[in-house]
């Protein structure tokens, strides 16, 4: 089923219509260029992350239904230098029904002030099996000490050919565990 969706998307692109919106293609290009230029030496695995994000948003041009979106996602990930590769598992409410987003993503962390404060540029692709749809998204996420994450996620649904916009707030459960263990659980 997923292969037919991908093949159908390629046929869609072959007929002169772009496979993904311009912003999604630009996000991939920025991500690839950023990854290649951020490290002159080979990267080695540094840490494991497990993020928990709660997001809600809306769908552009969603008539006749209310354009509401909601998801709670868990993403186990591996950090290799500034690059994070993650697997996505997110129960999602896409009005009028629930679905389960299965996919993955790649992001690059860009430090701003100190090493632990910065912005993460991310891309994700998710398959929604009950709606038989593929969603591509790009995000900009502000991170503080790896503990708190605030993100903005424009997305494009290939099945319904519609734009979506979500705002997320989240935590990295591994960073919180290290933080609590480092303080001895004291407040």
KOLLUM-775743 format. One record per atom (N, C-alpha, C): residue number from 1; atom name; z, y, x. Coordinates in steps of 0.001 Angstrom, whole numbers, plus 500000, padded with zeros to 6 digits. Layout:
BEGIN
NUM; CA; Z; Y; X
...
This chain:
BEGIN
1; N; 500000; 498818; 500824
1; CA; 500000; 500000; 500000
1; C; 500000; 501259; 500878
2; N; 500842; 501268; 501933
2; CA; 500892; 502408; 502829
2; C; 499573; 502565; 503566
3; N; 498976; 501437; 503983
3; CA; 497697; 501520; 504686
3; C; 496613; 502100; 503788
4; N; 496619; 501738; 502524
4; CA; 495621; 502308; 501615
4; C; 495854; 503807; 501439
5; N; 497120; 504236; 501458
5; CA; 497433; 505668; 501346
5; C; 496915; 506413; 502572
6; N; 497130; 505849; 503762
6; CA; 496655; 506491; 504987
6; C; 495134; 506513; 505003
7; N; 494498; 505385; 504645
7; CA; 493050; 505332; 504621
7; C; 492495; 506341; 503614
8; N; 493125; 506443; 502440
8; CA; 492697; 507406; 501438
8; C; 492812; 508830; 501944
9; N; 493866; 509122; 502714
9; CA; 494030; 510451; 503286
9; C; 492943; 510739; 504299
10; N; 492557; 509716; 505075
10; CA; 491478; 509905; 506049
10; C; 490149; 510144; 505341
11; N; 489924; 509436; 504244
11; CA; 488712; 509667; 503454
11; C; 488722; 511083; 502886
12; N; 489884; 511540; 502464
12; CA; 490057; 512885; 501938
12; C; 489650; 513904; 503010
13; N; 490067; 513672; 504248
13; CA; 489744; 514579; 505344
13; C; 488264; 514505; 505695
14; N; 487685; 513327; 505605
14; CA; 486284; 513153; 505965
14; C; 485367; 513913; 505007
15; N; 485805; 514127; 503765
15; CA; 484985; 514835; 502787
15; C; 485057; 516343; 502963
16; N; 485592; 516805; 504072
16; CA; 485601; 518233; 504341
16; C; 486899; 518939; 504019
17; N; 487828; 518248; 503399
17; CA; 489125; 518852; 503116
17; C; 490095; 518455; 504216
18; N; 490915; 519379; 504687
18; CA; 491822; 519046; 505792
18; C; 492852; 518000; 505384
19; N; 493220; 517146; 506334
19; CA; 494219; 516101; 506111
19; C; 495590; 516704; 505851
20; N; 495937; 517725; 506588
20; CA; 497236; 518381; 506426
20; C; 497002; 519889; 506469
21; N; 497917; 520647; 505900
21; CA; 497748; 522096; 505936
21; C; 497792; 522607; 507371
22; N; 497281; 523800; 507543
22; CA; 497178; 524396; 508873
22; C; 498541; 524488; 509538
23; N; 499597; 524873; 508793
23; CA; 500908; 525030; 509410
23; C; 501427; 523704; 509964
24; N; 501094; 522575; 509301
24; CA; 501559; 521270; 509779
24; C; 500846; 520889; 511070
25; N; 499547; 521158; 511125
25; CA; 498814; 520857; 512359
25; C; 499288; 521737; 513502
26; N; 499591; 523013; 513210
26; CA; 500107; 523914; 514246
26; C; 501486; 523464; 514727
27; N; 502322; 522974; 513813
27; CA; 503659; 522499; 514196
27; C; 503553; 521325; 515158
28; N; 502646; 520390; 514876
28; CA; 502452; 519262; 515782
28; C; 501987; 519748; 517151
29; N; 501068; 520708; 517187
29; CA; 500562; 521226; 518446
29; C; 501669; 521901; 519246
30; N; 502483; 522732; 518579
30; CA; 503601; 523393; 519261
30; C; 504577; 522365; 519798
31; N; 504866; 521339; 519017
31; CA; 505782; 520291; 519441
31; C; 505256; 519564; 520673
32; N; 503989; 519186; 520656
32; CA; 503421; 518469; 521796
32; C; 503371; 519340; 523044
33; N; 502966; 520597; 522904
33; CA; 502928; 521494; 524056
33; C; 504333; 521775; 524584
34; N; 505286; 521941; 523670
34; CA; 506666; 522182; 524081
34; C; 507248; 521007; 524835
35; N; 506945; 519793; 524379
35; CA; 507467; 518594; 525040
35; C; 506899; 518458; 526442
36; N; 505635; 518759; 526599
36; CA; 505013; 518574; 527904
36; C; 505459; 519642; 528891
37; N; 505834; 520830; 528416
37; CA; 506180; 521902; 529332
37; C; 507664; 522060; 529595
38; N; 508526; 521373; 528876
38; CA; 509960; 521576; 529035
38; C; 510578; 520807; 530189
39; N; 509915; 519793; 530675
39; CA; 510506; 518990; 531733
39; C; 509458; 518610; 532768
40; N; 509702; 518981; 534021
40; CA; 508768; 518648; 535081
40; C; 509032; 517248; 535632
41; N; 510233; 516728; 535419
41; CA; 510556; 515387; 535903
41; C; 510675; 514434; 534713
42; N; 510549; 513147; 534947
42; CA; 510654; 512207; 533830
42; C; 512025; 512288; 533160
43; N; 512035; 512158; 531849
43; CA; 513284; 512205; 531084
43; C; 513913; 510824; 531036
44; N; 515223; 510781; 530967
44; CA; 515914; 509524; 530728
44; C; 516772; 509690; 529486
45; N; 517066; 508589; 528844
45; CA; 517858; 508640; 527618
45; C; 519227; 509236; 527917
46; N; 519640; 510216; 527137
46; CA; 520914; 510873; 527370
46; C; 521957; 510523; 526333
47; N; 521569; 510514; 525077
47; CA; 522584; 510269; 524069
47; C; 521967; 509774; 522771
48; N; 522861; 509288; 521938
48; CA; 522497; 508819; 520617
48; C; 523036; 509828; 519614
49; N; 522290; 510075; 518552
49; CA; 522731; 510991; 517499
49; C; 522564; 510298; 516151
50; N; 523357; 510687; 515191
50; CA; 523231; 510186; 513821
50; C; 523518; 511350; 512893
51; N; 522464; 511990; 512438
51; CA; 522640; 513169; 511608
51; C; 522736; 512806; 510131
52; N; 523488; 513610; 509419
52; CA; 523627; 513498; 507976
52; C; 523284; 514869; 507412
53; N; 522198; 514947; 506640
53; CA; 521726; 516224; 506102
53; C; 521658; 516172; 504587
54; N; 522099; 517241; 503949
54; CA; 521963; 517423; 502510
54; C; 520978; 518570; 502325
55; N; 519934; 518326; 501538
55; CA; 518901; 519345; 501364
55; C; 518568; 519511; 499888
56; N; 518203; 520717; 499534
56; CA; 517676; 520949; 498202
56; C; 516621; 522035; 498284
57; N; 515732; 522010; 497296
57; CA; 514642; 522956; 497326
57; C; 513814; 522911; 496068
58; N; 512570; 523345; 496196
58; CA; 511699; 523439; 495029
58; C; 510274; 523056; 495410
59; N; 509474; 522842; 494387
59; CA; 508074; 522500; 494542
59; C; 507245; 523689; 494077
60; N; 506260; 524066; 494861
60; CA; 505360; 525145; 494449
60; C; 504401; 524613; 493383
61; N; 504152; 525393; 492375
61; CA; 503231; 525045; 491286
61; C; 503571; 523694; 490660
62; N; 504776; 523550; 490127
62; CA; 505250; 522269; 489618
62; C; 505183; 522144; 488101
63; N; 504371; 522938; 487436
63; CA; 504294; 522870; 485972
63; C; 503893; 521475; 485537
64; N; 504396; 520928; 484482
64; CA; 505283; 521519; 483479
64; C; 506755; 521252; 483746
65; N; 507118; 520504; 484803
65; CA; 508520; 520158; 485030
65; C; 509235; 521195; 485897
66; N; 510560; 521130; 485859
66; CA; 511380; 521961; 486739
66; C; 511128; 521530; 488177
67; N; 510866; 522449; 489050
67; CA; 510475; 522101; 490419
67; C; 511653; 521852; 491360
68; N; 512609; 521003; 490993
68; CA; 513825; 520815; 491782
68; C; 513725; 519581; 492678
69; N; 514187; 519726; 493925
69; CA; 514231; 518630; 494892
69; C; 515636; 518541; 495479
70; N; 516086; 517320; 495766
70; CA; 517398; 517109; 496369
70; C; 517332; 515836; 497203
71; N; 517954; 515847; 498377
71; CA; 518021; 514623; 499172
71; C; 519258; 514624; 500053
72; N; 519701; 513421; 500373
72; CA; 520785; 513202; 501328
72; C; 520219; 512228; 502344
73; N; 520031; 512693; 503565
73; CA; 519369; 511862; 504564
73; C; 520241; 511510; 505742
74; N; 520096; 510282; 506215
74; CA; 520747; 509818; 507436
74; C; 519641; 509523; 508438
75; N; 519796; 510054; 509648
75; CA; 518771; 509866; 510676
75; C; 519391; 509432; 511992
76; N; 519433; 508128; 512266
76; CA; 519830; 507711; 513611
76; C; 518734; 508122; 514583
77; N; 519137; 508629; 515746
77; CA; 518151; 509186; 516675
77; C; 518543; 508940; 518127
78; N; 517571; 509033; 518985
78; CA; 517765; 508929; 520424
78; C; 517277; 510218; 521058
79; N; 518140; 510858; 521853
79; CA; 517765; 512072; 522567
79; C; 517291; 511695; 523967
80; N; 516106; 512169; 524298
80; CA; 515543; 511968; 525635
80; C; 515242; 513358; 526174
81; N; 516154; 513863; 527012
81; CA; 516018; 515254; 527442
81; C; 516143; 516141; 526222
82; N; 515255; 517116; 526062
82; CA; 515320; 517994; 524889
82; C; 514647; 517387; 523651
83; N; 514036; 516224; 523805
83; CA; 513282; 515606; 522720
83; C; 514152; 514609; 521967
84; N; 514087; 514656; 520649
84; CA; 514818; 513710; 519803
84; C; 513813; 512939; 518951
85; N; 513940; 511608; 518978
85; CA; 513116; 510731; 518148
85; C; 514059; 510094; 517133
86; N; 513737; 510241; 515838
86; CA; 514653; 509801; 514786
86; C; 513954; 508946; 513746
87; N; 514754; 508109; 513090
87; CA; 514322; 507319; 511940
87; C; 514974; 507963; 510722
88; N; 514232; 508071; 509626
88; CA; 514734; 508752; 508436
88; C; 514945; 507777; 507286
89; N; 516104; 507879; 506657
89; CA; 516425; 507129; 505446
89; C; 517115; 508115; 504507
90; N; 516434; 508480; 503397
90; CA; 516973; 509534; 502544
90; C; 516725; 509268; 501060
91; N; 517777; 508912; 500313
91; CA; 517620; 508894; 498861
91; C; 517285; 510317; 498399
92; N; 516235; 510451; 497587
92; CA; 515733; 511778; 497216
92; C; 515482; 511870; 495720
93; N; 515913; 512968; 495144
93; CA; 515592; 513250; 493746
93; C; 514400; 514193; 493740
94; N; 513311; 513724; 493155
94; CA; 512084; 514512; 493044
94; C; 511760; 514542; 491560
95; N; 512205; 515603; 490919
95; CA; 512148; 515701; 489475
95; C; 510826; 515158; 488935
96; N; 510835; 514164; 488077
96; CA; 511904; 513731; 487181
96; C; 512580; 512441; 487598
97; N; 512402; 511918; 488829
97; CA; 513019; 510630; 489162
97; C; 513460; 510578; 490623
98; N; 514198; 509518; 490925
98; CA; 514701; 509286; 492277
98; C; 513697; 508477; 493073
99; N; 513766; 508623; 494396
99; CA; 512938; 507840; 495310
99; C; 513717; 507673; 496608
100; N; 513156; 506938; 497531
100; CA; 513789; 506706; 498828
100; C; 512791; 507066; 499914
101; N; 513086; 508105; 500688
101; CA; 512204; 508530; 501773
101; C; 512472; 507657; 502996
102; N; 511428; 507006; 503491
102; CA; 511496; 506169; 504684
102; C; 510498; 506726; 505689
103; N; 510947; 507006; 506893
103; CA; 510008; 507569; 507855
103; C; 510650; 507842; 509188
104; N; 510119; 508830; 509852
104; CA; 510615; 509184; 511164
104; C; 510236; 510599; 511522
105; N; 510786; 511054; 512624
105; CA; 510502; 512411; 513058
105; C; 510720; 512593; 514543
106; N; 510165; 513675; 515036
106; CA; 510308; 514056; 516439
106; C; 510688; 515530; 516448
107; N; 511617; 515886; 517317
107; CA; 512013; 517289; 517426
107; C; 512263; 517660; 518879
108; N; 512229; 518964; 519132
108; CA; 512492; 519512; 520462
108; C; 513606; 520537; 520327
109; N; 514635; 520428; 521179
109; CA; 515754; 521371; 521171
109; C; 515476; 522473; 522182
110; N; 515591; 523724; 521727
110; CA; 515385; 524881; 522599
110; C; 516695; 525657; 522642
111; N; 517416; 525625; 523790
111; CA; 518688; 526351; 523887
111; C; 518464; 527857; 523814
112; N; 519418; 528555; 523192
112; CA; 519291; 530010; 523054
112; C; 520264; 530716; 523985
113; N; 521558; 530600; 523736
113; CA; 522550; 531329; 524523
113; C; 523208; 530414; 525546
114; N; 523823; 529381; 525065
114; CA; 524434; 528393; 525940
114; C; 523743; 527073; 525667
115; N; 524041; 526093; 526453
115; CA; 523331; 524819; 526340
115; C; 523504; 524146; 524977
116; N; 524608; 524367; 524315
116; CA; 524899; 523694; 523050
116; C; 524539; 524513; 521816
117; N; 523984; 525691; 521986
117; CA; 523609; 526546; 520859
117; C; 522109; 526791; 520932
118; N; 521393; 526419; 519871
118; CA; 519957; 526596; 519943
118; C; 519228; 526283; 518657
119; N; 517932; 526155; 518808
119; CA; 517039; 525898; 517685
119; C; 516304; 524597; 517944
120; N; 516157; 523815; 516914
120; CA; 515413; 522563; 517006
120; C; 514150; 522718; 516159
121; N; 512988; 522493; 516767
121; CA; 511703; 522503; 516058
121; C; 511397; 521034; 515756
122; N; 511201; 520718; 514478
122; CA; 511076; 519313; 514084
122; C; 509847; 519069; 513211
123; N; 509349; 517848; 513275
123; CA; 508314; 517373; 512356
123; C; 508760; 516018; 511830
124; N; 508439; 515752; 510574
124; CA; 508793; 514475; 509952
124; C; 507641; 513982; 509093
125; N; 507569; 512683; 508988
125; CA; 506656; 512040; 508050
125; C; 507480; 511005; 507300
126; N; 507354; 511001; 505970
126; CA; 508141; 510077; 505155
126; C; 507259; 509441; 504095
127; N; 507498; 508165; 503865
127; CA; 506816; 507431; 502798
127; C; 507802; 507267; 501653
128; N; 507370; 507583; 500444
128; CA; 508200; 507468; 499243
128; C; 507624; 506330; 498404
129; N; 508205; 505114; 498490
129; CA; 507576; 503931; 497897
129; C; 507457; 503935; 496378
130; N; 508428; 504466; 495639
130; CA; 508349; 504416; 494178
130; C; 507300; 505388; 493631
131; N; 507090; 506470; 494345
131; CA; 506049; 507409; 493928
131; C; 504759; 507175; 494700
132; N; 504784; 506211; 495606
132; CA; 503620; 505872; 496428
132; C; 503005; 507124; 497030
133; N; 503811; 507850; 497778
133; CA; 503391; 509127; 498318
133; C; 503825; 509265; 499777
134; N; 503125; 510108; 500500
134; CA; 503474; 510434; 501878
134; C; 503756; 511932; 501933
135; N; 504882; 512303; 502564
135; CA; 505257; 513706; 502698
135; C; 505316; 514068; 504176
136; N; 504639; 515130; 504564
136; CA; 504680; 515659; 505924
136; C; 505491; 516946; 505897
137; N; 506405; 517099; 506835
137; CA; 507208; 518318; 506858
137; C; 507441; 518776; 508287
138; N; 507665; 520072; 508411
138; CA; 508003; 520689; 509688
138; C; 509234; 521536; 509443
139; N; 510136; 521560; 510394
139; CA; 511366; 522296; 510163
139; C; 511821; 523091; 511359
140; N; 512590; 524111; 511084
140; CA; 513275; 524894; 512105
140; C; 514752; 524768; 511774
141; N; 515523; 524235; 512729
141; CA; 516930; 523922; 512497
141; C; 517773; 524640; 513540
142; N; 518730; 525407; 513086
142; CA; 519694; 526021; 513990
142; C; 520849; 525051; 514201
143; N; 521245; 524844; 515457
143; CA; 522347; 523923; 515766
143; C; 523410; 524625; 516579
144; N; 524665; 524340; 516270
144; CA; 525795; 524876; 517017
144; C; 526654; 523717; 517503
145; N; 526691; 523521; 518805
145; CA; 527491; 522499; 519471
145; C; 527160; 521076; 519007
146; N; 526049; 520901; 518353
146; CA; 525679; 519605; 517808
146; C; 526491; 519244; 516575
147; N; 527401; 520134; 516154
147; CA; 528305; 519833; 515041
147; C; 527739; 520274; 513692
148; N; 527150; 521444; 513634
148; CA; 526632; 522010; 512384
148; C; 525141; 522267; 512525
149; N; 524389; 521939; 511467
149; CA; 522935; 522136; 511457
149; C; 522532; 522858; 510173
150; N; 521712; 523891; 510298
150; CA; 521140; 524588; 509150
150; C; 519632; 524602; 509335
151; N; 518895; 524125; 508339
151; CA; 517457; 524001; 508516
151; C; 516637; 524526; 507359
152; N; 515408; 524868; 507667
152; CA; 514403; 525293; 506703
152; C; 513225; 524353; 506874
153; N; 512793; 523723; 505756
153; CA; 511782; 522665; 505804
153; C; 510626; 522890; 504833
154; N; 509526; 523509; 505246
154; CA; 508332; 523478; 504406
154; C; 507693; 522088; 504531
155; N; 507112; 521602; 503445
155; CA; 506525; 520253; 503455
155; C; 505269; 520223; 502592
156; N; 504493; 519152; 502757
156; CA; 503288; 518949; 501957
156; C; 503253; 517499; 501503
157; N; 503096; 517284; 500211
157; CA; 503011; 515955; 499619
157; C; 501540; 515584; 499500
158; N; 501119; 514515; 500189
158; CA; 499712; 514134; 500198
158; C; 499240; 513554; 498873
159; N; 500118; 512893; 498122
159; CA; 499717; 512288; 496854
159; C; 499426; 513341; 495793
160; N; 500388; 514229; 495576
160; CA; 500222; 515231; 494520
160; C; 499556; 516501; 495031
161; N; 499301; 516567; 496334
161; CA; 498682; 517722; 496980
161; C; 499414; 519007; 496607
162; N; 500717; 519005; 496860
162; CA; 501532; 520162; 496539
162; C; 502449; 520508; 497712
163; N; 502818; 521777; 497771
163; CA; 503733; 522258; 498796
163; C; 505163; 522186; 498282
164; N; 506073; 521872; 499202
164; CA; 507493; 521816; 498882
164; C; 508241; 522663; 499901
165; N; 509408; 523138; 499532
165; CA; 510227; 523928; 500432
165; C; 511677; 523509; 500237
166; N; 512356; 523161; 501336
166; CA; 513756; 522738; 501246
166; C; 514600; 523458; 502296
167; N; 515869; 523620; 501966
167; CA; 516865; 524166; 502885
167; C; 517919; 523082; 503055
168; N; 518327; 522838; 504305
168; CA; 519280; 521758; 504561
168; C; 520500; 522259; 505329
169; N; 521601; 521561; 505121
169; CA; 522814; 521763; 505895
169; C; 523270; 520363; 506312
170; N; 523722; 520236; 507551
170; CA; 524085; 518900; 507998
170; C; 525009; 518899; 509198
171; N; 525345; 517676; 509585
171; CA; 526210; 517452; 510740
171; C; 525632; 516307; 511559
172; N; 526064; 516222; 512815
172; CA; 525773; 515057; 513642
172; C; 527072; 514266; 513715
173; N; 527079; 513099; 513090
173; CA; 528306; 512299; 512994
173; C; 528812; 511855; 514371
174; N; 527914; 511597; 515316
174; CA; 528324; 511186; 516664
174; C; 529006; 512355; 517380
175; N; 528465; 513567; 517263
175; CA; 529087; 514743; 517893
175; C; 530467; 515011; 517310
176; N; 530606; 514846; 515991
176; CA; 531919; 515030; 515363
176; C; 532904; 513985; 515852
177; N; 532470; 512746; 516012
177; CA; 533362; 511692; 516515
177; C; 533819; 512014; 517939
178; N; 532900; 512490; 518782
178; CA; 533261; 512866; 520160
178; C; 534213; 514058; 520154
179; N; 533952; 515030; 519277
179; CA; 534805; 516217; 519185
179; C; 536225; 515848; 518771
180; N; 536342; 515008; 517753
180; CA; 537669; 514586; 517267
180; C; 538377; 513745; 518321
181; N; 537646; 512844; 519009
181; CA; 538259; 512026; 520056
181; C; 538706; 512873; 521233
182; N; 537939; 513950; 521559
182; CA; 538287; 514833; 522666
182; C; 539494; 515694; 522390
183; N; 539755; 515992; 521122
183; CA; 540928; 516809; 520778
183; C; 542096; 515945; 520361
184; N; 541929; 514625; 520412
184; CA; 543009; 513720; 520043
184; C; 543271; 513714; 518551
185; N; 542317; 514222; 517760
185; CA; 542490; 514260; 516313
185; C; 543402; 515364; 515842
186; N; 543866; 516237; 516797
186; CA; 544753; 517335; 516428
186; C; 543937; 518459; 515801
187; N; 544604; 519242; 514952
187; CA; 543934; 520404; 514340
187; C; 544473; 521675; 514873
